[in-house]
Amino acid sequence: QEAYYKPYEEAKTEEDRAKIKLDPAQNPNRVYFAKAMSLEKRARTKPGIGATIGSFAFNLAMGVGDQKASDDCLADLKKYQINSSEFGRVLGMLDQYAYSFMPNDGDARDKWVLQQCDDVLKLANNRDVQAMAILMKAQVYAPGWGTPKDAAKGREYYVQLKDKYSDTDAGKQATVAIFRIDNLQIGMVAPDIEATDQDGKAFKVSDYRGKVVVLDFWGFW
């Protein structure tokens, strides 16, 4: 994989990168995908393992732009792994599928993701999987970035997560999401922030209300 993408790493400028044309047929992901799917079939009776391998295969299929292979892999996972908690990884990649194969049709992307989540909610009895499906639906309407498409609808799903699935990883994201919808939208008064300056003097952002304020958020990862 590193060798396949090495020309991009060696390119000196963006212009050089734009001239690079890799042969899709040589993408090693195609080989990895076949091996991963073979292993997934052998691991269908092993809870968690099959879903982990299958999610890897699903990602590889999308990576090489093979929609049929992606569809086949997703159908296989829904049939055999839907009640494994690790199936949540697959749900987390639905947006990736939608953007890969429906790049210019936002409505079609949303409709497809919502339909996949509804199908899962009808079939799954695993709480982690159910919660992840609801989270994905919530993020269609009110993602964690940009302006919500339908804040009220997204909030309904986040509240459902908070009230019924607070013990799941997806459910634990609901409180922050609800706060963001209720308090951090364009046009709202920003919540006050208390801190200390570089000299140790305490201050509040509200102390500067009425003035032009630049907030610079940064960190290390």
Stockholm file with secondary structure:
# STOCKHOLM 1.0

chainA/1-221         QEAYYKPYEEAKTEEDRAKIKLDPAQNPNRVYFAKAMSLEKRARTKPGIGATIGSFAFNLAMGVGDQKASDDCLADLKKYQINSSEFGRVLGMLDQYAYSFMPNDGDARDKWVLQQCDDVLKLANNRDVQAMAILMKAQVYAPGWGTPKDAAKGREYYVQLKDKYSDTDAGKQATVAIFRIDNLQIGMVAPDIEATDQDGKAFKVSDYRGKVVVLDFWGFW
#=GR chainA/1-221 SS CHHHHHHHHHCCSHHHHHHCCCCGGGCTHHHHHHHHHHHHHHTTTSTTHHHHHHHHHHHHHHHTTCHHHHHHHHHHHHHHSTTSGGGHHHHTTHHHHHHHHCTTCHHHHHHHHHHHHHHHHHHCCCHHHHHHHHHHHHHHHSCSSSCCSSHHHHHHHHHHHHHHCTTSTTGGGHHHHHHHHHHCSTTSCCCCCEEECTTSCEEEGGGGTTSCCCCCCCCCC
#=GC SS_cons         CHHHHHHHHHCCSHHHHHHCCCCGGGCTHHHHHHHHHHHHHHTTTSTTHHHHHHHHHHHHHHHTTCHHHHHHHHHHHHHHSTTSGGGHHHHTTHHHHHHHHCTTCHHHHHHHHHHHHHHHHHHCCCHHHHHHHHHHHHHHHSCSSSCCSSHHHHHHHHHHHHHHCTTSTTGGGHHHHHHHHHHCSTTSCCCCCEEECTTSCEEEGGGGTTSCCCCCCCCCC
//
